[in-house]
Each structure stands twice: as C-alpha cells, then as structure tokens.
Amino acid sequence: MMLIDSHCHFEQLTSVEQQSAMQQFIVIGVASNLASAQTLLKLAKHYPNLKVCLGIHPEYPQNYSEFTLLKQLIYQQKSQIVGIGEIGLPYFTLRALNHAEKQMTIKKGLALFTQFIRLASELNLPVNLHCVANTAPIAINILNQYQIKYALFHWFEGQVTTVTQIIDNGWFISVSPDVLFNPNYQKFIHHVPLDIICLESDGPWPYQGKRGNPAMILDTAYFLAKLHDKTLTEILAISQQNSYRLWQLNQSKK
C-alpha cells in the first residue's frame, strides 16, 4: 500500500510536482469549484494514484451558485470519485464583510453545506471538510443528522471537546505540515489520538515560504513519531491504515 496525502489541491501543483507526487503517493485531490473539479477528473484519467473529491470550497462564496452543475457532475462521475470535498462552512472570508454581508454568507454557506452533506449521505461517500474552529460543532450536528459514516476534518485545530466528538463518531483528522512550525498547533495535536490521524499537505499552500507538496507528509510523520515515541515506520503504517479505511481504497476504488 502506498502512502496517502489525504488533502491536496493537486490541480494547482506544477506538472513537475504532479509527476513527482504520483511516483510516490496516492493523493486525494480536492476541488474548490466546478472548473477545478473538471480539471481533477481529467488529471485522474492520466494518474491512477490521483483520487478525486468534488465540492465547492466554503471560503469562496462567488462559487456557491455552481452547486447544481457540480451535483450533476458528482452523479455522473460517482464511480470515479472517492468523496465529496472540499466542503464546509465559511470562516476566514467573513472577516472582510460587514454585518449584513456576513449574515448572508453564513446563511448561504450553511445551506450549501447541508446540500452537500445530504448528497454525500445519499451516495454513501466520505466528506473532506473545511471546518475551522467554532464552525466544527455546527458541521458535526449536520453530519450526525444525515448519518455520515466517513468524514475527514482537514487541518483541524479547535476545542478538545470537538476532538472527542470526532472520535466518538469514528471520523478522522488530518495533520498538515503546519505542525512543524506552529507551537499552538503542536499543542493541539497532542490531543488527537493516532487512531484517527491522517496526513495531508494541503499543497500548494506554502509553509515558511515553501510550496506545499505531498512529499511533506513524511516530515509531518516524523514529527508525530517523536511526539508519540514511535518509529517513523509505525506512524506511516498507522496513518496509512486510517487513510485506506477512510477513503475505502481497499474496495473497488483501490
């Protein structure tokens, strides 16, 4: 079994970065909008190790109107995708809005997220989630309402009580390379047990000025090995097992 990067904006990597990643890893490529979804599906035809999630990134309200077309694409490509994402609730984008705009974006974002979760439940697909800080408990309520079995909270950092809820539901949290540089994130990760941890790059998001790429999950794994007094091999095996279970890659989509 190959190592898995559980959250990457693969279509935004350079062709050289893409080719290098495909030689070493299985990459879960997440869409941000309709155009990126279409690009990822095309790339997946050339790269068997690229597994695709389709969704609309919640921090880009200008793309919310694409839901109907993206839903049709998900129905059409169900057998070619492993999940729905990147989806979630808006958080960072709200900072630049006035009160009225903020309330409208929250309302539309919640409605969009609920539609995606309903779709994931209908199709029995995992979800790849962008749920920052205090948006996570809201998302968890909706996931439970629609009985979502498989969910990944990507690069999650929030309340320990939220981690407990994620554990109790059998969901997963992916750790990003930011853990190598961010003391607060390091402290938070102490509270996340290994049996729900996956690895992600969120590439090409930059870390300390360096473009993120799937190879960086090895650095994250090394950090976790030191944190938990495990060998690198043990951490890679645990995260690998979690990721294969999450994305159901031992089944027909392997």
The 8 nearest C-alpha neighbors of each residue, nearest first, counted from 0:
[[1, 2, 239, 243, 240, 3, 25, 236],
 [0, 2, 24, 25, 3, 23, 239, 48],
 [3, 1, 24, 239, 25, 0, 4, 235],
 [4, 2, 25, 24, 26, 5, 239, 1],
 [3, 5, 199, 26, 198, 6, 213, 27],
 [4, 6, 27, 199, 3, 198, 26, 197],
 [7, 5, 199, 201, 27, 4, 28, 200],
 [6, 8, 201, 202, 28, 9, 200, 29],
 [9, 7, 28, 29, 10, 11, 202, 201],
 [8, 10, 28, 7, 11, 12, 17, 202],
 [9, 11, 12, 8, 39, 38, 35, 28],
 [12, 10, 9, 8, 13, 203, 202, 35],
 [13, 11, 9, 10, 16, 17, 203, 14],
 [14, 12, 16, 15, 17, 11, 10, 18],
 [13, 15, 17, 16, 18, 12, 19, 10],
 [14, 16, 18, 13, 17, 19, 12, 20],
 [17, 15, 13, 19, 14, 18, 12, 20],
 [18, 16, 14, 20, 15, 19, 12, 13],
 [17, 19, 21, 15, 20, 16, 14, 22],
 [18, 20, 16, 22, 17, 21, 15, 23],
 [21, 19, 17, 22, 23, 18, 24, 213],
 [20, 22, 18, 23, 19, 24, 48, 17],
 [21, 23, 20, 19, 24, 18, 48, 25],
 [24, 22, 20, 21, 19, 25, 1, 2],
 [25, 23, 2, 21, 3, 20, 1, 26],
 [24, 26, 48, 3, 49, 2, 1, 4],
 [27, 25, 4, 49, 3, 28, 24, 50],
 [26, 28, 50, 5, 6, 51, 4, 7],
 [27, 29, 51, 7, 9, 8, 26, 50],
 [30, 28, 52, 85, 8, 84, 7, 53],
 [29, 31, 36, 53, 35, 54, 32, 85],
 [32, 30, 56, 55, 54, 35, 85, 29],
 [33, 31, 55, 35, 34, 30, 36, 62],
 [32, 34, 36, 35, 69, 37, 65, 31],
 [35, 33, 37, 36, 32, 38, 31, 30],
 [34, 36, 38, 30, 37, 32, 33, 39],
 [37, 35, 30, 33, 39, 34, 38, 53],
 [36, 38, 34, 40, 35, 39, 33, 41],
 [39, 37, 35, 41, 36, 40, 42, 34],
 [40, 38, 42, 36, 41, 37, 10, 43],
 [39, 41, 43, 37, 38, 42, 36, 44],
 [42, 40, 38, 39, 43, 44, 37, 45],
 [43, 41, 39, 44, 45, 40, 46, 38],
 [44, 42, 46, 40, 45, 49, 41, 47],
 [43, 45, 42, 41, 46, 40, 47, 49],
 [44, 46, 43, 42, 47, 41, 49, 48],
 [45, 47, 43, 48, 49, 44, 42, 21],
 [48, 46, 49, 43, 45, 44, 50, 21],
 [49, 47, 25, 46, 21, 50, 26, 24],
 [50, 48, 26, 43, 47, 46, 25, 27],
 [51, 49, 27, 28, 26, 48, 81, 80],
 [50, 52, 28, 80, 27, 81, 29, 49],
 [53, 51, 82, 83, 29, 84, 80, 81],
 [54, 52, 83, 84, 30, 36, 29, 51],
 [53, 55, 84, 85, 30, 83, 86, 31],
 [56, 54, 31, 32, 86, 85, 57, 30],
 [55, 57, 31, 86, 85, 58, 59, 54],
 [58, 56, 89, 88, 59, 87, 86, 55],
 [57, 59, 89, 92, 56, 60, 91, 90],
 [60, 58, 61, 57, 62, 56, 63, 92],
 [61, 59, 63, 62, 58, 57, 104, 108],
 [60, 62, 59, 63, 64, 65, 58, 57],
 [63, 61, 60, 64, 65, 59, 32, 55],
 [62, 64, 60, 65, 61, 66, 55, 111],
 [63, 65, 62, 66, 61, 67, 60, 68],
 [66, 64, 63, 68, 62, 67, 69, 33],
 [65, 67, 69, 64, 68, 70, 63, 55],
 [66, 68, 70, 69, 65, 71, 64, 72],
 [69, 67, 71, 70, 66, 65, 72, 33],
 [68, 70, 72, 66, 71, 67, 33, 65],
 [69, 71, 73, 67, 72, 68, 66, 74],
 [70, 72, 68, 74, 69, 73, 75, 67],
 [71, 73, 69, 75, 70, 74, 76, 68],
 [74, 72, 70, 76, 75, 71, 77, 69],
 [75, 73, 71, 77, 72, 76, 70, 122],
 [74, 76, 72, 73, 77, 71, 78, 70],
 [75, 77, 73, 79, 78, 74, 72, 80],
 [78, 76, 74, 79, 73, 80, 75, 81],
 [77, 79, 76, 80, 81, 252, 75, 74],
 [80, 78, 76, 77, 81, 51, 252, 40],
 [81, 79, 51, 77, 78, 82, 52, 50],
 [82, 80, 51, 52, 246, 50, 124, 79],
 [83, 81, 52, 125, 124, 126, 80, 84],
 [82, 84, 52, 126, 53, 54, 127, 125],
 [85, 83, 54, 86, 127, 53, 52, 29],
 [84, 86, 54, 56, 127, 29, 128, 30],
 [85, 87, 84, 128, 56, 55, 54, 129],
 [88, 86, 129, 128, 130, 57, 112, 89],
 [87, 89, 57, 108, 130, 109, 134, 90],
 [90, 88, 57, 58, 108, 92, 91, 105],
 [89, 91, 93, 92, 88, 131, 58, 134],
 [92, 90, 93, 94, 89, 58, 95, 131],
 [91, 93, 94, 58, 90, 95, 89, 96],
 [94, 92, 96, 91, 95, 90, 101, 89],
 [93, 95, 92, 96, 91, 90, 101, 97],
 [94, 96, 93, 92, 97, 91, 101, 100],
 [97, 95, 93, 101, 100, 94, 98, 92],
 [96, 98, 100, 99, 101, 95, 94, 93],
 [99, 97, 101, 100, 102, 96, 103, 93],
 [98, 100, 102, 101, 97, 103, 96, 104],
 [101, 99, 103, 97, 98, 102, 96, 104],
 [100, 102, 98, 104, 99, 96, 103, 93],
 [101, 103, 105, 99, 104, 100, 106, 98],
 [102, 104, 106, 100, 101, 105, 107, 99],
 [105, 103, 107, 101, 106, 102, 108, 100],
 [104, 106, 108, 102, 103, 107, 109, 101],
 [105, 107, 103, 109, 104, 108, 102, 110],
 [108, 106, 110, 104, 109, 105, 111, 103],
 [109, 107, 105, 111, 110, 106, 104, 88],
 [108, 110, 112, 106, 107, 111, 105, 113],
 [109, 111, 107, 113, 108, 112, 106, 114],
 [112, 110, 108, 114, 113, 109, 107, 115],
 [113, 111, 109, 115, 114, 110, 87, 108],
 [112, 114, 116, 110, 111, 115, 117, 109],
 [115, 113, 117, 111, 112, 116, 118, 110],
 [114, 116, 118, 112, 117, 113, 119, 111],
 [117, 115, 119, 113, 118, 114, 120, 112],
 [116, 118, 114, 120, 115, 119, 113, 121],
 [117, 119, 115, 121, 116, 120, 122, 114],
 [120, 118, 116, 124, 122, 121, 117, 123],
 [121, 119, 123, 117, 118, 122, 147, 145],
 [120, 122, 118, 119, 123, 117, 124, 116],
 [121, 123, 119, 124, 120, 118, 77, 74],
 [124, 122, 120, 119, 121, 125, 147, 148],
 [123, 125, 119, 82, 122, 126, 120, 83],
 [126, 124, 149, 82, 150, 83, 246, 119],
 [125, 127, 83, 150, 82, 84, 128, 151],
 [128, 126, 84, 151, 85, 83, 150, 86],
 [129, 127, 152, 86, 87, 85, 153, 151],
 [128, 130, 87, 86, 153, 131, 85, 152],
 [131, 129, 135, 87, 134, 128, 88, 132],
 [130, 132, 134, 135, 129, 133, 155, 90],
 [131, 133, 157, 134, 135, 156, 130, 158],
 [134, 132, 135, 131, 136, 157, 137, 130],
 [133, 135, 137, 130, 131, 132, 136, 138],
 [134, 136, 130, 138, 137, 133, 139, 132],
 [137, 135, 139, 138, 134, 140, 133, 161],
 [138, 136, 140, 135, 134, 139, 141, 133],
 [137, 139, 135, 141, 136, 140, 142, 134],
 [140, 138, 142, 136, 141, 137, 135, 143],
 [141, 139, 143, 137, 138, 142, 144, 136],
 [140, 142, 144, 138, 143, 139, 145, 137],
 [143, 141, 139, 147, 145, 144, 140, 146],
 [144, 142, 146, 140, 145, 141, 139, 147],
 [143, 145, 141, 142, 146, 140, 147, 139],
 [144, 146, 143, 142, 147, 120, 117, 141],
 [147, 145, 143, 144, 142, 148, 120, 141],
 [148, 146, 142, 145, 149, 120, 143, 150],
 [147, 149, 146, 150, 125, 170, 169, 168],
 [150, 148, 125, 170, 147, 245, 126, 151],
 [151, 149, 126, 170, 125, 171, 127, 152],
 [150, 152, 171, 127, 172, 153, 128, 170],
 [153, 151, 172, 128, 155, 171, 173, 129],
 [152, 154, 173, 155, 151, 128, 172, 129],
 [155, 153, 174, 173, 175, 152, 156, 172],
 [154, 156, 153, 152, 172, 157, 131, 130],
 [157, 155, 132, 154, 187, 184, 131, 158],
 [156, 158, 132, 155, 159, 161, 133, 131],
 [157, 159, 161, 160, 162, 156, 132, 133],
 [158, 160, 162, 161, 163, 157, 190, 187],
 [161, 159, 163, 158, 162, 164, 157, 165],
 [162, 160, 164, 158, 163, 159, 165, 136],
 [161, 163, 159, 165, 164, 160, 166, 158],
 [162, 164, 166, 160, 161, 165, 167, 159],
 [165, 163, 161, 167, 162, 166, 168, 160],
 [164, 166, 162, 168, 170, 163, 167, 161],
 [167, 165, 163, 169, 164, 168, 170, 162],
 [168, 166, 164, 165, 169, 163, 170, 162],
 [169, 167, 165, 166, 170, 164, 148, 143],
 [168, 170, 166, 167, 165, 171, 148, 149],
 [169, 171, 150, 165, 168, 149, 166, 151],
 [170, 172, 195, 151, 196, 150, 152, 173],
 [173, 171, 152, 196, 151, 153, 195, 197],
 [174, 172, 197, 153, 198, 154, 196, 199],
 [173, 175, 198, 154, 199, 197, 172, 176],
 [174, 176, 199, 177, 200, 154, 178, 198],
 [177, 175, 178, 219, 179, 200, 215, 216],
 [178, 176, 179, 175, 180, 181, 206, 184],
 [177, 179, 176, 185, 181, 180, 184, 175],
 [180, 178, 177, 176, 181, 219, 222, 185],
 [179, 181, 178, 177, 182, 176, 207, 206],
 [180, 182, 184, 178, 183, 177, 185, 179],
 [183, 181, 185, 184, 186, 180, 178, 179],
 [184, 182, 186, 185, 181, 187, 178, 188],
 [183, 185, 187, 181, 186, 182, 178, 188],
 [184, 186, 182, 188, 183, 178, 187, 181],
 [187, 185, 183, 184, 189, 188, 182, 190],
 [186, 188, 184, 189, 185, 190, 183, 156],
 [187, 189, 191, 190, 185, 186, 184, 178],
 [190, 188, 187, 186, 191, 185, 192, 226],
 [189, 191, 188, 187, 192, 159, 162, 186],
 [190, 192, 188, 189, 193, 162, 196, 195],
 [193, 191, 194, 195, 190, 196, 189, 188],
 [192, 194, 196, 195, 191, 237, 238, 234],
 [193, 195, 192, 196, 241, 237, 238, 171],
 [196, 194, 171, 193, 192, 172, 241, 197],
 [197, 195, 193, 172, 173, 194, 238, 171],
 [196, 198, 173, 238, 242, 172, 241, 174],
 [199, 197, 173, 174, 4, 216, 5, 175],
 [200, 198, 4, 5, 6, 175, 201, 173],
 [199, 201, 202, 213, 175, 212, 211, 7],
 [202, 200, 7, 6, 204, 199, 203, 8],
 [203, 201, 211, 204, 212, 200, 7, 8],
 [202, 204, 211, 210, 212, 205, 12, 201],
 [203, 205, 202, 211, 201, 210, 206, 200],
 [206, 204, 210, 209, 211, 208, 203, 207],
 [207, 205, 209, 208, 211, 210, 177, 204],
 [206, 208, 209, 205, 180, 210, 177, 211],
 [207, 209, 206, 205, 210, 211, 204, 203],
 [210, 208, 205, 206, 207, 211, 204, 203],
 [211, 209, 205, 203, 204, 212, 206, 208],
 [210, 212, 202, 203, 205, 204, 200, 209],
 [211, 213, 202, 214, 200, 203, 215, 210],
 [212, 214, 200, 215, 4, 216, 20, 202],
 [215, 213, 216, 212, 217, 20, 200, 218],
 [216, 214, 217, 218, 213, 212, 200, 176],
 [215, 217, 219, 218, 214, 198, 213, 199],
 [216, 218, 220, 215, 219, 214, 221, 235],
 [219, 217, 221, 215, 220, 216, 222, 176],
 [218, 220, 216, 222, 217, 221, 176, 223],
 [219, 221, 217, 223, 222, 218, 216, 234],
 [220, 222, 224, 218, 219, 223, 231, 217],
 [223, 221, 219, 225, 220, 224, 226, 218],
 [224, 222, 226, 220, 225, 221, 227, 219],
 [223, 225, 229, 221, 227, 222, 231, 226],
 [226, 224, 228, 222, 223, 227, 229, 221],
 [225, 227, 223, 224, 228, 222, 189, 229],
 [226, 228, 224, 229, 225, 223, 193, 189],
 [229, 227, 225, 224, 226, 230, 223, 231],
 [230, 228, 224, 227, 233, 225, 231, 234],
 [229, 231, 233, 232, 224, 234, 228, 225],
 [230, 232, 234, 233, 224, 221, 235, 220],
 [231, 233, 235, 230, 234, 236, 229, 224],
 [232, 234, 236, 230, 231, 235, 237, 229],
 [235, 233, 237, 231, 236, 232, 224, 220],
 [234, 236, 232, 238, 233, 237, 239, 231],
 [235, 237, 239, 233, 234, 238, 240, 232],
 [238, 236, 234, 240, 239, 235, 233, 241],
 [239, 237, 197, 241, 235, 240, 236, 196],
 [238, 240, 236, 242, 237, 241, 2, 235],
 [239, 241, 237, 243, 238, 242, 236, 244],
 [242, 240, 238, 244, 239, 243, 245, 237],
 [243, 241, 245, 239, 244, 240, 197, 238],
 [244, 242, 248, 240, 246, 245, 247, 241],
 [243, 245, 247, 241, 242, 246, 240, 248],
 [246, 244, 242, 243, 247, 149, 241, 125],
 [245, 247, 248, 243, 244, 242, 81, 125],
 [248, 246, 244, 249, 245, 243, 250, 252],
 [247, 249, 253, 243, 250, 252, 246, 244],
 [250, 248, 247, 253, 243, 251, 252, 244],
 [249, 251, 248, 252, 247, 253, 246, 243],
 [250, 252, 253, 249, 248, 247, 78, 81],
 [253, 251, 248, 250, 247, 81, 249, 79],
 [252, 248, 249, 251, 250, 247, 243, 48]]
